[in-house]
Amino acid sequence: MPLTDDEWSRGKCAFKLLQYMAASLPCVASPVGANTEAVLDGVNGFHARDDAGWERALERLIVSAELRVRFGAAGRAHVAERYSMQSYRSNYVALLTRLAALDGGGIE
């Protein structure tokens, strides 16, 4: 997911990238904005800052089926842990529980 490093790109979400990761696809992304949280460099994909970085990352993925599989599985697990409905559900319940405690249990 190549992006230029500018204000517009820094404000974009990583939705397309997260969809690819949820499909267990290995990813390469510019480390800009939300991409830096979605792709953990060397763990579930690669960051590429320039043309040479893109070439190196893509070449490593092309020559290594094991790396493609490992990054795909790690990316899917990362999306499930951080961005899935299940993870948001528990975050929302925790937030609502804290808010209810602050309110004294009742809303007037």
matplotlib code that plots the C-alpha trace (Angstrom):
import matplotlib.pyplot as plt

x = [0.0, 2.1, 1.3, 3.0, 4.0, 1.8, -1.1, -3.8, -2.2, -1.4, -5.1, -6.2, -7.2, -5.6, -8.9, -7.6, -4.5, -6.5, -8.8, -5.7, -4.3, -7.7, -7.5, -4.1, -2.2, 1.4, 1.6, 4.1, 3.1, 4.5, 5.0, 2.5, -0.4, -2.5, -0.3, 2.3, -0.1, -1.5, 1.8, 4.4, 7.6, 9.2, 6.4, 3.3, 4.6, 7.2, 7.4, 8.9, 9.9, 11.3, 11.6, 14.6, 12.7, 9.7, 12.0, 13.7, 10.5, 8.7, 11.7, 11.9, 8.2, 8.5, 11.4, 10.0, 6.8, 7.4, 7.6, 4.4, 2.6, 4.1, 3.3, -0.2, -1.0, 0.5, -1.4, -4.7, -4.1, -3.2, -6.4, -8.5, -6.8, -6.9, -9.7, -12.3, -15.9, -15.0, -12.1, -14.2, -17.1, -14.9, -13.5, -16.9, -18.2, -15.1, -15.7, -19.4, -18.6, -16.2, -18.7, -21.4, -19.1, -18.3, -22.1, -22.8, -24.7, -27.6, -28.2, -30.5]
y = [0.0, 2.9, 6.3, 9.7, 11.2, 14.2, 15.6, 13.9, 10.5, 10.8, 11.3, 8.3, 5.0, 1.7, 0.1, -1.4, -2.7, -4.2, -6.0, -7.6, -8.6, -10.1, -12.2, -13.5, -11.7, -10.6, -6.8, -4.1, -0.5, 2.9, 3.8, 6.7, 7.4, 4.4, 2.1, 2.2, 0.7, -1.9, -3.3, -4.1, -4.1, -7.5, -9.1, -9.1, -7.2, -4.7, -1.0, 0.5, 4.2, 4.5, 2.6, 0.6, -0.4, -1.5, -3.6, -5.3, -6.0, -7.4, -9.5, -11.1, -12.0, -13.3, -15.6, -16.9, -18.8, -19.4, -15.7, -15.0, -17.6, -16.3, -12.7, -13.6, -15.5, -12.8, -10.1, -12.0, -12.5, -8.8, -7.7, -10.1, -8.9, -5.2, -4.4, -7.2, -6.8, -9.1, -6.9, -3.7, -5.3, -6.0, -2.4, -0.9, -3.0, -1.9, 1.8, 1.6, 0.0, 2.7, 5.4, 3.8, 3.8, 7.5, 8.3, 6.4, 3.7, 5.9, 8.5, 11.4]
z = [0.0, -1.2, 0.1, -0.1, 3.2, 3.3, 5.5, 3.3, 3.5, 7.2, 7.8, 5.9, 7.5, 6.6, 5.6, 2.3, 4.1, 6.9, 4.4, 2.7, 6.1, 7.1, 4.0, 5.2, 2.4, 3.1, 2.9, 2.1, 3.1, 3.3, 7.0, 6.9, 9.2, 10.2, 8.1, 10.9, 13.4, 10.9, 9.6, 12.2, 10.2, 9.9, 12.0, 9.8, 6.8, 5.6, 5.7, 2.5, 2.5, -1.0, -4.4, -3.2, 0.0, -2.1, -4.3, -1.4, 0.4, -2.7, -3.7, -0.2, -0.4, -4.0, -3.2, 0.2, 0.3, 4.0, 4.7, 2.7, 4.8, 8.1, 7.3, 6.1, 9.3, 11.5, 9.7, 10.1, 13.8, 14.2, 12.5, 14.6, 17.8, 17.2, 14.6, 14.8, 16.0, 18.9, 20.0, 19.7, 21.6, 24.7, 24.4, 24.2, 27.2, 29.2, 28.3, 29.1, 32.5, 33.3, 32.3, 34.3, 37.4, 36.9, 36.7, 39.9, 38.0, 36.7, 34.1, 35.0]

ax = plt.figure().add_subplot(projection="3d")
ax.plot(x, y, z, "-o")
ax.set_aspect("equal")
plt.show()
